[in-house]
Amino acid sequence: MTNTASRQPEPRRAARMAPLATLPVFLKLAGRRVVVVGGDPAAVWKAELLSAAGARVDVFEAAPCDDMMALAADPPGGAITLTGGSWAMADLADAAFAVGSIADDEEAARFRDAARIAGVPVNVIDRPAFCDVQFGGIVNRSPLVIGISTDGAAPVFGQAIRARIEALLPQGLSRWAAAAKRWRKRAEALGLPFRARRRFWEMFSARALAEPSAIPDDPLAVAMEQAALAEAATPAGRIVLVGAGPGDPELLTMKAVRALQSADVIVHDDLVPAAILDVARRESLRIAAGKRGRGPSCRQEDINAMIVRLAREGRHVVRLKAGCPLVFGRAGEEIAAARAAGIPVDVVPGISAAQGAAATLTASLTHRDHARRIQFVTAHGRDGRLPQDLDWAALADPAASTAVYMAGATWHELADRLVAGGLDPATPAVAVASATRPDETVIAATVATLAAALASRDWSGPMVILVGTAFADAARHNALAEPASASVPGPAFS
C-alpha cells in the first residue's frame, strides 16, 4: 500500500562536537622566553621549532651536542642561548613554555611539577605522562600552519597523515595565507558589510585552491572586493543543488565540499548520512526535508517554496541530495522553481548511486563485449507503484546495462515485465543497498531469482539494482550468486 503521509521540513542543529583526546591550540611565542632542558638531538629539534616560532630559547644543558651548538650559532628565528648549566626553579619564573628532554622519571616529574607551580605549560619529550602540552606533526605553509596529533598513540600514523597533507597542499598556499593577513586589515579598513566580507573570503579561498601558484597581488584584492560588494547588494541569495554522492564522504567532490562549507542553510534529504553533514560549516542551519519511498515525506512543492523563500532572504542555500541531483533527484523541478522566482541557481553534480554500486562491485557499467550503452530507470512512480509508461523493449535489450533506482518494493513486478519483454531470466541482477557506506549490502542473483533473494536477506537504505551481462563477474564472485547459465552469453560466464 502506498504511504501518502507527508511531513513538513524541520530544522535540525548540527551534531555536537565529538569527544577530543586533546585540544589543538596554537601558541604565540614571538619575543617570549622559553626554557629547554637537555642538549640531545630531540631537544635540538624542539629548540629549532621554538626558535622558528620566534621564541627566545634558553637551553639548560652542561654538555650540549654539536648540533645544538650549531643551532645556537645560526637559529631560524628567535635567539637560542646556551646557559651551560642545570635548571633551577627560578629559571621558570617568566617563561611562556617549558620543554625537557629528560629520561629519568624522578627528574621528569620534578621538572613537570616545577613548571606547574610556576604556571608554565610543560612538555617532556616523548613522555606523555609528564606533559600538559604535546607537540604534533606540523605542515608548514606559514602563516598557514597545520598541526596533527594522535595523542601519543601512533606517532608513525601521524607522520603518514602529515605526509599525505604535505602532498595535497602546494607550497604556494603560504603566499595566499600571507596575503590573507594583509588583506584582512584592508577589508576591515574599508568597512565592508558582513555579507560582502563573507563573500570576499569565499572568493579568496576558491581562487587560492584553484590557482595556488598564482601571485595574490593588490589588484586582485580590489577586483574581489568590488565583486563581493556587488553580490552583497543583490537582494536575493542563491541556491546550489549539491550531490552528496552515494554516502562515503571521501567521494564528495572538492566543489561540493566548498559549497557545504560556505552555506548559510543546508536543506538535506534523509538519505544523506551524518558523515556528509559533518563536512559542512558548523554554523549553517540544517533543515531535514526527507523524501522516502516507504515513509512520510516532505512534499516537493513545500521544498521548492522553502528554498526559494530562504534564498529571497539573502541566504546561500545548499540543497543537498543523496547521489547526484541530476539523476532522479527532482533537480528539474527545483531549478524551475528557482528560475521562476529569479533566484540564481547552480548545480554541483555528485557520484551517482549506480556509479558507487559499480565501484563497490569493481564492475564496469559499460563493456565492449556486453554493454554498448547504459540506461537509468526509476521503478517508483508518483503513486509509489511501478511506472507503466517505461520503454520495455529498451529495458529488455541484452546489449545494455540497466541501473534501476528505487526498486525495493517493485522489483518482482519489474522482473516479470522484463522477462515478458524478452530478457533472458538468467541475466545477472545485482542489488546494492547503501552503496559505499559502512552498512552496504550486496545481493547478487539473476533477473528471475533476485526477488526471492531480496526477501530472504536483511538490508536497509537506498538501493540500486544493476542488470546486464556486464555484471556477470560480480554475480559469480558473490556468495549468493546462482550457478552460471549456458543461456547467458559472454566470456565472463565461461
For each residue, the residues with C-beta under 8 A, 3 or more apart:
1:
2: 383 384 385
3: 294 295 296 384
4:
5: 295 296 297
6: 296 297 298 299 302
7: 10 290 296 297 298
8: 298 302
9: 267 287 288 289 298 302 303 306
10: 7 287 288
11: 285 286 287 288
12: 286 287 288
13: 286
14: 277 280 282 284 286
15: 18 274 277 278
16:
17: 20
18: 15
19:
20: 17 23
21: 149 151
22: 134 149 151
23: 20
24: 136 147 149
25:
26: 145 147
27: 53 96 97 121 133
28: 32
29: 32 34 50 53 54 55 78 96 97
30: 53 54 55 78
31: 54 55 56 78
32: 28 29 54 55 56 96 97
33: 55 56 58 94 95 96
34: 29 50 55 56 57 58 95 96 97 98 99
35: 58 60 87 91 92 95 97 98 99 120
36: 43 46 47 50 57 58 59 60 98 99 100 101
37: 43 59 60 61 87 98 99 100 101 102 111
38: 42 43 59 60 61 100 101 102 125
39: 43 44 59 61 62 63 64 65 68 82 101
40: 43 44 65 101
41: 44 45 65 67
42: 38 45 46 101 125 126
43: 36 37 38 39 40 46 47 59 61 68 99 100 101 125
44: 39 40 41 47 48 65 67 68 71
45: 41 42 48 49
46: 36 42 43 49 50 99 101 123 125 135
47: 36 43 44 50 51 57 59 68 71 80 99
48: 44 45 51 52 71 75 76
49: 45 46 52 53 135 138
50: 29 34 36 46 47 53 55 57 78 97 99
51: 47 48 54 55 57 71 75 76 77 78 79 80
52: 48 49 76 77
53: 27 29 30 49 50 77 78
54: 29 30 31 32 51 77 78
55: 29 30 31 32 33 34 50 51 77 78 96 97
56: 31 32 33 34 78 79 81
57: 34 36 47 50 51 75 78 79 80 81
58: 33 34 35 36 81 83 91
59: 36 37 38 39 43 47 64 68 72 80 81 82 83
60: 35 36 37 38 83 85 86 87 91
61: 37 38 39 43 64 68 82 83 84
62: 39 84 85 86
63: 39
64: 39 59 61 68 69 72 82
65: 39 40 41 44 68 69
66: 69 70
67: 41 44 70 71
68: 39 43 44 47 59 61 64 65 71 72 82
69: 64 65 66 72 73 82
70: 66 67 73 74
71: 44 47 48 51 67 68 74 75 80
72: 59 64 68 69 75 80 81 82
73: 69 70
74: 70 71
75: 48 51 57 71 72 78 79 80
76: 48 51 52
77: 51 52 53 54 55
78: 29 30 31 50 51 53 54 55 56 57 75
79: 51 56 57 75
80: 47 51 57 59 71 72 75
81: 56 57 58 59 72
82: 39 59 61 64 68 69 72
83: 58 59 60 61
84: 61 62
85: 60 62
86: 60 62
87: 35 37 60 91 92 111
88: 91
89: 92 93 114 117 118
90: 93
91: 35 58 60 87 88 95
92: 35 87 89 95 98 114 115 118 120
93: 89 90 118
94: 33
95: 33 34 35 91 92 98 115 118 120
96: 27 29 32 33 34 55 120 121
97: 27 29 32 34 35 50 55 120 121 122 123 133
98: 34 35 36 37 92 95 111 115 118 120 121 122 123
99: 34 35 36 37 43 46 47 50 122 123 124 125
100: 36 37 38 43 108 111 122 123 124 125
101: 36 37 38 39 40 42 43 46 124 125
102: 37 38 107 108 111 124 125 127 130
103: 108
104: 107 108
105: 108 109
106: 109 110
107: 102 104 110 111
108: 100 102 103 104 105 111 112 124 127 130
109: 105 106 112 113 130
110: 106 107 113 114
111: 37 87 98 100 102 107 108 114 115 122 124 130
112: 108 109 115 116 122 124 130 131 132
113: 109 110 116 117
114: 89 92 110 111 117 118
115: 92 95 98 111 112 118 120 121 122 132
116: 112 113 119 120 122 132
117: 89 113 114
118: 89 92 93 95 98 114 115
119: 116
120: 35 92 95 96 97 98 115 116
121: 27 96 97 98 115 132 133
122: 97 98 99 100 111 112 115 116 130 131 132 133
123: 46 97 98 99 100 131 132 133 134 135
124: 99 100 101 102 108 111 112 127 130 131
125: 38 42 43 46 99 100 101 102 135
126: 42
127: 102 108 124 130 131
128: 131 134 151 152
129:
130: 102 108 109 111 112 122 124 127
131: 112 122 123 124 127 128 134
132: 112 115 116 121 122 123
133: 27 97 121 122 123
134: 22 123 128 131 149 151 152
135: 46 49 123 125
136: 24 147 148 149 158
137: 147 148 149 158 159 161 162
138: 49 145 146 147 148 162
139: 145 146 148 162 165 166 169
140: 145
141: 144 145 146 169 171 173 174 177
142: 145 174 177
143: 174 177 178 180 181
144: 141 169 173 174 176 177
145: 26 138 139 140 141 142
146: 138 139 141 165 169
147: 24 26 136 137 138
148: 136 137 138 139 158 161 162 165
149: 21 22 24 134 136 137 158
150: 153 154 155 157 158
151: 21 22 128 134
152: 128 134 155
153: 150 157
154: 150 157 158
155: 150 152 158 159
156: 159 160
157: 150 153 154 160 161
158: 136 137 148 149 150 154 155 161 162
159: 137 155 156 162 163
160: 156 157 163 164
161: 137 148 157 158 164 165
162: 137 138 139 148 158 159 165 166
163: 159 160 166 167
164: 160 161 167 168
165: 139 146 148 161 162 168 169
166: 139 162 163 169
167: 163 164
168: 164 165
169: 139 141 144 146 165 166 173
170: 173 212 213
171: 141 174
172: 175 176 212 213 214
173: 141 144 169 170 176 177 208 212
174: 141 142 143 144 171 177 178
175: 172 178 179 215 216
176: 144 172 173 179 180 204 208 212 216
177: 141 142 143 144 173 174 180 181
178: 143 174 175 181 182
179: 175 176 182 183 216 221
180: 143 176 177 183 184 204
181: 143 177 178 184 185
182: 178 179 185 186
183: 179 180 186 187 204 216 221
184: 180 181 187 188
185: 181 182 188 189
186: 182 183 189 190 221
187: 183 184 190 192 197 200 225
188: 184 185 191
189: 185 186
190: 186 187 225
191: 188
192: 187 196 197 200 225 228 229 232
193: 196 197 232
194: 197 198
195: 198 199 231 232 314
196: 192 193 199 200 225 228 229 231 232
197: 187 192 193 194 200 201 228
198: 194 195 201 202 262
199: 195 196 202 203 227 228 231 232
200: 187 192 196 197 203 204 224 225 228
201: 197 198 204 205
202: 198 199 205 206 258 262
203: 199 200 206 207 224 227 228
204: 176 180 183 200 201 207 208 224
205: 201 202 208 209 258
206: 202 203 209 210 258
207: 203 204 210 211 214 216 220 224
208: 173 176 204 205 211 212 216
209: 205 206 212 254 258
210: 206 207
211: 207 208 214
212: 170 172 173 176 208 209
213: 170 172
214: 172 207 211
215: 175
216: 175 176 179 183 207 208 220 221
217: 220 221
218: 221 222
219: 222 223
220: 207 216 217 223 224
221: 179 183 186 216 217 218 224 225
222: 218 219 225 226
223: 219 220 226 227
224: 200 203 204 207 220 221 227 228
225: 187 190 192 196 200 221 222 228 229
226: 222 223 229 230
227: 199 203 223 224 230 231
228: 192 196 197 199 200 203 224 225 231 232
229: 192 196 225 226 232 233
230: 226 227 233 234
231: 195 196 199 227 228 234
232: 192 193 195 196 199 228 229
233: 229 230
234: 230 231
235: 312 314
236: 311 312 314 341 342 343 344
237: 264 310 311 312 313 314 315 316 317 343
238: 311 316 317 343 344 345 346
239: 307 308 311 317 318 319 334 338 343 344 345 346
240: 259 263 316 317 318 319 345 346 347 348
241: 319 321 325 329 331 334 335 345 346 347 348
242: 256 259 260 318 319 320 321 325 347 348 350
243: 253 256 321 323 324 325 326 329 348 349 350 351 352
244: 247 252 256 268 269 272 276 320 321 322 323 350
245: 248 251 252 253 256 276 322 323 324 350 351 356 436
246: 251 322 323 351 352 353 355 356 357 435 436 437 462
247: 244 251 273 275 276 322 356 434 435 436 437 461
248: 245 251 356 436 437
249: 252 275 276 278 279
250:
251: 245 246 247 248 350 351 356 436
252: 244 245 249 256 257 260 276 279 350
253: 243 245 256 257 348 349 350
254: 209 257 258
255: 258 259 348
256: 242 243 244 245 252 253 259 260 348 350
257: 252 253 254 260 261 279
258: 202 205 206 209 254 255 261 262
259: 240 242 255 256 262 263 318 348
260: 242 252 256 257 263 266 279 280 281 284 318 320
261: 257 258 279 280 281
262: 198 202 258 259 281 316
263: 240 259 260 266 280 281 284 316 317 318
264: 237 284 285 310 315 316 317
265: 284 285 286 287 310 315 316 317 318
266: 260 263 277 280 284 285 286 287 317 318 320
267: 9 287 289 303 306 307 310 317 318 319 320
268: 244 272 277 286 287 288 289 319 320 321
269: 244 272 289 290 291 320 321 322
270: 288 290 291 292
271: 290 292 322 461 462
272: 244 268 269 276 277 320 321 322
273: 247 276 277 437
274: 15 277 278
275: 247 249 278 279
276: 244 245 247 249 252 272 273 279 280 320
277: 14 15 266 268 272 273 274 280 286 320
278: 15 249 274 275
279: 249 252 257 260 261 275 276
280: 14 260 261 263 266 276 277 284 286 318
281: 260 261 262 263 284
282: 14
283:
284: 14 260 263 264 265 266 280 281 318
285: 11 264 265 266
286: 11 12 13 14 265 266 268 277 280
287: 9 10 11 12 265 266 267 268 306
288: 9 10 11 12 268 270
289: 9 267 268 269 298 302 303 306
290: 7 269 270 271 295 297 298
291: 269 270 297 298 300 330
292: 270 271 295 296 297
293: 380 384 406 408 409
294: 3 408 409
295: 3 5 290 292
296: 3 5 6 7 292
297: 5 6 7 290 291 292
298: 6 7 8 9 289 290 291 302 303
299: 6 302 303
300: 291 303 304 330 333
301: 304 305
302: 6 8 9 289 298 299 305 306
303: 9 267 289 298 299 300 306 307 319 334
304: 300 301 307 308 333 334 337
305: 301 302 308 309 337
306: 9 267 287 289 302 303 309 310
307: 239 267 303 304 310 311 317 319 334 337 338
308: 239 304 305 311 312 337 338 341 343
309: 305 306 312 313
310: 237 264 265 267 306 307 313 315 317
311: 236 237 238 239 307 308 314 315 317 338 341 343
312: 235 236 237 308 309 341 343
313: 237 309 310
314: 195 235 236 237 311
315: 237 264 265 310 311
316: 237 238 240 262 263 264 265
317: 237 238 239 240 263 264 265 266 267 307 310 311
318: 239 240 242 259 260 263 265 266 267 280 284
319: 239 240 241 242 267 268 303 307 325 334
320: 242 244 260 266 267 268 269 272 276 277
321: 241 242 243 244 268 269 272 324 325 329 331 350
322: 244 245 246 247 269 271 272 329 353 462
323: 243 244 245 246 327 328 329 350 351 352 353 356 462
324: 243 245 321 327 329 349 350 351 352
325: 241 242 243 319 321 329 330 331 334 347 349 350
326: 243 329 331 347 349
327: 323 324 352 353 354 376 405
328: 323 376 378 405 406
329: 241 243 321 322 323 324 325 326
330: 291 300 325 333 334
331: 241 321 325 326 334 335 347
332: 335 336
333: 300 304 330 336 337
334: 239 241 303 304 307 319 325 330 331 337 338 345
335: 241 331 332 338 339 345 347
336: 332 333 339 340
337: 304 305 307 308 333 334 340 341
338: 239 307 308 311 334 335 341 343 344 345
339: 335 336 342 343 345
340: 336 337
341: 236 308 311 312 337 338
342: 236 339
343: 236 237 238 239 308 311 312 338 339
344: 236 238 239 338
345: 238 239 240 241 334 335 338 339
346: 238 239 240 241
347: 240 241 242 325 326 331 335
348: 240 241 242 243 253 255 256 259
349: 243 253 324 325 326
350: 242 243 244 245 251 252 253 256 321 323 324 325
351: 243 245 246 251 323 324 355 356
352: 243 246 323 324 327 355 356 376 403
353: 246 322 323 327 356 357 403 405 432 435 462 464
354: 327 357 358 365 374 376 403 405 464 466
355: 246 351 352 358 359 365
356: 245 246 247 248 251 323 351 352 353 359 360 432 435 436
357: 246 353 354 360 361 403 430 432 435 464 466
358: 354 355 361 363 364 365 466
359: 355 356 362 436
360: 356 357 432 435 436 440 442
361: 357 358 430 432 442 466 471 474
362: 359 474
363: 358 430 466 470 471 473 474
364: 358 367 371 470
365: 354 355 358 371 374 401 403 466 470
366: 371 372 373 374 401 470
367: 364 370 371 401 469 470
368: 372
369: 490 491
370: 367 399 401 468 469 470 472 489 490 492
371: 364 365 366 367 374 399 400 401 468 469 470
372: 366 368 399 400
373: 366 397 399 400 401
374: 354 365 366 371 400 401 402 403
375: 394 395 400 401 402 403
376: 327 328 352 354 402 403 405
377: 390 395 402 403 404 405
378: 328 381 387 404 405 406
379: 386 387 404 405 406 407 410 411 414
380: 293 384 385 386 387 405 406 407 409 410
381: 378 384 385 386 387 388
382:
383: 2
384: 2 3 293 380 381 409
385: 2 380 381 410
386: 379 380 381 410 413 414 417
387: 378 379 380 381 390
388: 381
389:
390: 377 387 395 417
391: 394 395
392: 395 396 417 418 420 421
393: 396 397 421 422
394: 375 391 397 400
395: 375 377 390 391 392 400 402 417 418 421 423
396: 392 393 418 421 422 423
397: 373 393 394 400 423
398: 423 424 427 468 469 489
399: 370 371 372 373
400: 371 372 373 374 375 394 395 397 468
401: 365 366 367 370 371 373 374 375 466 467 468 470 471
402: 374 375 376 377 395 466 467 468
403: 352 353 354 357 365 374 375 376 377 464 465 466 467
404: 377 378 379 407 411 414 464 465 466 467
405: 327 328 353 354 376 377 378 379 380 464
406: 293 328 378 379 380 410 462 463
407: 379 380 404 410 411 414 431 463 464 465
408: 293 294 411 433 454 463
409: 293 294 380 384
410: 379 380 385 386 406 407 413 414
411: 379 404 407 408 414 415 431 450 451 454 465
412: 415 416 451
413: 386 410 416 417
414: 379 386 404 407 410 411 417 418
415: 411 412 418 419 425 429 447 448 450 451
416: 412 413 419 420
417: 386 390 392 395 413 414 420 421
418: 392 395 396 414 415 421 423 447 467
419: 415 416 422 423 425 447 448
420: 392 416 417
421: 392 393 395 396 417 418
422: 393 396 419
423: 395 396 397 398 418 419 427 447
424: 398 427 447 485 487 488
425: 415 419 446 447 448
426: 446 447 448 482 485 487 488
427: 398 423 424 446 447 467 468 469 488
428: 444 445 446 447 467 468 469 471 472 474 475 488
429: 415 444 445 446 447 450 465 466 467 471 475
430: 357 361 363 442 443 444 445 465 466 471 474 475 478
431: 407 411 442 443 444 445 450 453 454 459 463 464 465 466
432: 353 356 357 360 361 435 440 441 442 443 463 464 465 466
433: 408 440 441 443 459 460 461 462 463
434: 247 437 439 440 441 459 460 461 462 463
435: 246 247 353 356 357 360 432 440 462 464
436: 245 246 247 248 251 356 359 360 440
437: 246 247 248 273 434 440 461
438:
439: 434 460 461
440: 360 432 433 434 435 436 437
441: 432 433 434 457 458 459 460 461
442: 360 361 430 431 432 478
443: 430 431 432 433 450 453 454 457 459 478 480
444: 428 429 430 431 453 471 474 475 477 478 480 481
445: 428 429 430 431 449 450 452 453 475 480 481 482
446: 425 426 427 428 429 449 450 475 482 485
447: 415 418 419 423 424 425 426 427 428 429 450 467
448: 415 419 425 426
449: 445 446 452 453 482
450: 411 415 429 431 443 445 446 447 453 454 465
451: 411 412 415 454 455
452: 445 449 455 456
453: 431 443 444 445 449 450 456 457 480
454: 408 411 431 443 450 451 457 459
455: 451 452
456: 452 453
457: 441 443 453 454 480
458: 441
459: 431 433 434 441 443 454 463
460: 433 434 439 441
461: 247 271 433 434 437 439 441
462: 246 271 322 323 353 406 433 434 435
463: 406 407 408 431 432 433 434 459
464: 353 354 357 403 404 405 407 431 432 435
465: 403 404 407 411 429 430 431 432 450
466: 354 357 358 361 363 365 401 402 403 404 429 430 431 432 471 474
467: 401 402 403 404 418 427 428 429 447 471
468: 370 371 398 400 401 402 427 428 471
469: 367 370 371 398 427 428 472 488 489 490 492 493
470: 363 364 365 366 367 370 371 401
471: 361 363 401 428 429 430 444 466 467 468 474 475
472: 370 428 469 475 476 484 488 490 492 493
473: 363 476 477 492
474: 361 362 363 428 430 444 466 471 477 478
475: 428 429 430 444 445 446 471 472 478 481 482
476: 472 473 481 484 492 493
477: 444 473 474 481
478: 430 442 443 444 474 475 481
479:
480: 443 444 445 453 457
481: 444 445 475 476 477 478
482: 426 445 446 449 475 485
483:
484: 472 476 488 493
485: 424 426 446 482 488 493
486: 493
487: 424 426
488: 424 426 427 428 469 472 484 485 493
489: 370 398 469 493
490: 369 370 469 472 493
491: 369 494
492: 370 469 472 473 476
493: 469 472 476 484 485 486 488 489 490
494: 491
